[in-house]
């Protein structure tokens, strides 16, 4: 971990082979998913692992949905949602991907071999649509455009 304000690097020990692509931060907790099927909860102020919990093997991406209060853990074969702060499993889908982006109550799941992005409803835990996108590597980006109009 790198503290930007102080430029200090702090090392947090995880098990050998732990390999997350993206961590998620909620309050003082950092969620670090690993290929081994274990997600670490690291306390930011202390830089210590405070707990672990089982998650699907191969999951390497973590996201937080502030709207639905969910921690979303994504791997190549699944998307699993856990309620915050209890970490009780809310739903699991047997589809995976390389990238997941969240906007409101929806998540957008991309996989480089499918040539489409799946749209997930985070409240129902269901796939509600797809968007054709061509070849994707490992990025899902949400754009929000705001336009102000005034009447004269």
Number of C-alpha atoms within 10 A of each C-alpha: 10 10 10 8 6 7 8 10 10 10 10 10 10 13 10 7 9 17 17 17 15 16 18 18 17 17 7 12 18 19 26 26 32 29 19 18 15 20 27 23 20 20 17 16 8 9 16 14 18 11 11 14 11 12 23 22 18 20 29 27 26 27 21 21 22 14 13 14 16 24 25 25 29 30 26 18 15 17 24 23 25 19 16 17 11 8 12 12 15 17 16 17 15 10 16 21 24 22 25 28 17 21 15 11 14 21 22 23 24 28 22 17 12 14 16 19 23 22 20 22 16 23 14 12 16 14 17 11 12 15 12 10 12 11 13 17 13 12 13 17 12 11 6 6 5 6 4 4 6 4 3 3
